[in-house]
């Protein structure tokens, strides 16, 4: 009886947390541009929003199917370069180039997913790392298309319904809308029959196969959706920065994304957003500590994982 009461109390607390966390995030996000001290911090908030889209997509792969992907930056870069090249070389409008970038990244997700997602654990991680480095080297060496290490400058600002998004505030709200749409998409997905099947795969792949779930097909679909979201985030990043280079899409970017997912909580959509905010803002706040910056940041992460291993909004595994 006591164990049952404990589980009931735990479930009630999680439900209460989920009820307040989403409205609190939404309210905070709406007023954020007016409470930040400078345009610099507003630009950091925009980058955090882009990372939130990336973390949400990666959480679908890692949190709901249990697949450790360490090459997510590759799809991020494919989206960024696709949208930038379409805009620079063909004059394609932003509202067309971004969906194309997402689809193109999704195609590469399919190409990688079909042969590799039969793998799991360390083997899948190694393959995704290799894919990420392969894509980065293509960006670095295809000088005639990507300008190699010089990158792509002068990427045009987005034009939506005739309005050019030149101000940081306008760009912030566009990114915020994309984050909200990403959350709604994934929330509907994970609460559907497909979402329950994905969780079953994560918990016990063998049992999932035995009850008739097409494990490989669902893993590939989750990988494609996560890749599309990364492609869209990359396209938005390219137009926001107006310049991209291979250095923007390194292996450490993939590590940062997986850290956001783990920090926020595996399988938690609000947690992905919190993780993106923390890992974007905290390093900037510690910048004044110069050489001690990364030491303090690393120490904070270690302590958090020791005392909250399930992440900020994740569920403790029993």
FENQUIKA-V308632 format. One record per residue. N is the residue number from 1. PSI is psi in whole degrees, 0 to 359 (999 if undefined). OMEGA is omega in whole degrees, 0 to 359 (NA if undefined). NEAR is the number of other C-alpha atoms within 12 Angstrom. Layout:
BEGIN
N;PSI;OMEGA;NEAR, N;PSI;OMEGA;NEAR
END
This chain:
BEGIN
1;317;180;7, 2;322;178;8, 3;321;179;9, 4;317;178;10, 5;323;179;11, 6;316;179;12, 7;321;179;16, 8;317;178;14, 9;318;179;14, 10;316;180;17, 11;321;179;16, 12;319;179;14, 13;318;179;17, 14;320;179;20, 15;317;178;16, 16;319;179;15, 17;317;181;22, 18;330;181;21, 19;323;181;15, 20;333;187;17, 21;318;183;23, 22;310;177;26, 23;323;179;16, 24;317;177;17, 25;316;182;26, 26;313;180;22, 27;317;179;14, 28;319;182;20, 29;323;182;31, 30;324;184;22, 31;354;186;18, 32;316;181;26, 33;338;184;27, 34;351;180;17, 35;352;178;14, 36;144;188;20, 37;340;184;13, 38;168;176;15, 39;331;177;19, 40;313;181;17, 41;332;176;25, 42;322;176;29, 43;324;175;30, 44;322;179;34, 45;323;178;40, 46;315;177;41, 47;321;178;36, 48;322;177;37, 49;320;177;43, 50;318;177;46, 51;326;179;49, 52;319;177;47, 53;317;178;53, 54;315;182;54, 55;323;178;55, 56;315;179;53, 57;320;180;52, 58;327;178;54, 59;327;176;53, 60;321;181;50, 61;310;186;48, 62;322;185;42, 63;329;185;44, 64;345;173;41, 65;356;176;41, 66;25;181;35, 67;120;181;45, 68;102;179;38, 69;121;179;50, 70;25;178;35, 71;26;185;46, 72;333;179;59, 73;337;179;47, 74;315;180;50, 75;325;173;54, 76;312;180;53, 77;321;179;54, 78;317;177;50, 79;317;181;44, 80;312;181;50, 81;323;180;52, 82;310;181;43, 83;319;180;47, 84;316;181;46, 85;322;177;38, 86;319;181;31, 87;318;185;32, 88;318;187;26, 89;331;183;19, 90;354;179;14, 91;28;181;19, 92;133;180;24, 93;156;183;28, 94;315;185;37, 95;350;173;27, 96;319;184;24, 97;327;181;35, 98;310;176;40, 99;322;178;28, 100;318;178;31, 101;318;178;40, 102;316;180;38, 103;319;181;30, 104;318;177;35, 105;322;178;41, 106;324;177;34, 107;317;178;26, 108;327;175;35, 109;321;177;42, 110;316;181;28, 111;320;179;20, 112;324;188;33, 113;317;186;35, 114;310;182;22, 115;338;190;19, 116;337;187;29, 117;4;166;35, 118;345;176;21, 119;166;175;25, 120;166;177;26, 121;224;185;20, 122;323;183;17, 123;317;178;18, 124;319;179;26, 125;316;180;27, 126;317;181;22, 127;317;181;27, 128;326;175;36, 129;314;180;28, 130;319;179;25, 131;317;179;32, 132;317;179;35, 133;324;177;29, 134;313;179;25, 135;317;180;33, 136;320;180;36, 137;328;174;24, 138;314;177;25, 139;323;186;34, 140;329;189;28, 141;348;179;19, 142;72;188;20, 143;324;184;17, 144;336;181;15, 145;312;187;21, 146;356;184;32, 147;16;173;21, 148;223;183;22, 149;345;179;24, 150;339;177;20, 151;184;181;32, 152;109;179;35, 153;173;172;24, 154;36;175;18, 155;128;186;32, 156;151;175;32, 157;152;180;34, 158;143;173;36, 159;116;182;25, 160;119;182;17, 161;40;177;10, 162;359;182;11, 163;124;180;14, 164;125;181;20, 165;81;181;24, 166;327;184;19, 167;152;178;20, 168;326;180;27, 169;314;179;28, 170;318;180;23, 171;322;179;34, 172;313;183;34, 173;329;175;26, 174;315;179;30, 175;320;179;37, 176;318;178;35, 177;318;179;22, 178;322;178;28, 179;315;180;39, 180;316;178;28, 181;321;178;19, 182;317;179;37, 183;316;180;34, 184;318;178;19, 185;310;183;23, 186;326;179;34, 187;315;178;25, 188;323;181;16, 189;311;185;25, 190;339;177;28, 191;0;180;19, 192;180;177;14, 193;323;179;14, 194;319;179;26, 195;318;178;28, 196;325;177;22, 197;322;178;32, 198;318;178;39, 199;321;178;34, 200;320;178;29, 201;317;180;34, 202;318;185;30, 203;318;181;21, 204;97;185;19, 205;321;181;28, 206;315;178;16, 207;322;179;17, 208;319;178;22, 209;322;184;20, 210;333;179;13, 211;11;171;14, 212;10;179;16, 213;131;177;24, 214;90;189;22, 215;311;184;32, 216;317;181;29, 217;315;181;25, 218;324;176;38, 219;316;180;43, 220;318;179;32, 221;316;178;33, 222;320;179;42, 223;319;180;44, 224;315;180;34, 225;315;178;38, 226;323;179;47, 227;319;178;46, 228;316;179;43, 229;321;177;51, 230;320;178;53, 231;318;178;47, 232;316;178;48, 233;319;178;50, 234;320;179;50, 235;316;179;50, 236;318;179;51, 237;317;181;47, 238;315;181;44, 239;333;177;43, 240;313;182;39, 241;336;184;30, 242;10;178;28, 243;135;173;31, 244;155;176;38, 245;168;179;34, 246;335;180;36, 247;343;179;24, 248;348;190;30, 249;48;182;41, 250;174;178;31, 251;325;181;33, 252;333;174;21, 253;318;178;33, 254;320;178;36, 255;318;178;29, 256;318;180;33, 257;316;180;45, 258;328;175;39, 259;322;177;41, 260;317;180;44, 261;314;182;47, 262;318;181;41, 263;315;181;43, 264;328;181;38, 265;120;178;38, 266;127;178;41, 267;8;179;44, 268;118;180;40, 269;311;175;48, 270;327;179;42, 271;324;177;38, 272;320;180;48, 273;316;178;48, 274;316;179;40, 275;319;178;40, 276;318;180;41, 277;314;183;37, 278;312;185;36, 279;354;173;39, 280;317;185;33, 281;319;186;27, 282;313;177;26, 283;326;178;26, 284;323;178;24, 285;330;181;20, 286;3;184;21, 287;329;182;17, 288;345;180;13, 289;3;175;15, 290;246;187;14, 291;334;181;11, 292;356;186;14, 293;305;184;18, 294;332;176;20, 295;313;179;16, 296;319;180;21, 297;315;179;25, 298;319;179;18, 299;319;178;14, 300;317;180;21, 301;318;180;27, 302;314;180;17, 303;320;180;15, 304;318;180;22, 305;332;178;21, 306;317;185;14, 307;347;179;14, 308;65;187;21, 309;338;180;21, 310;1;181;24, 311;171;185;34, 312;318;181;35, 313;15;180;33, 314;169;179;29, 315;135;178;27, 316;130;179;20, 317;133;181;12, 318;999;NA;6
END
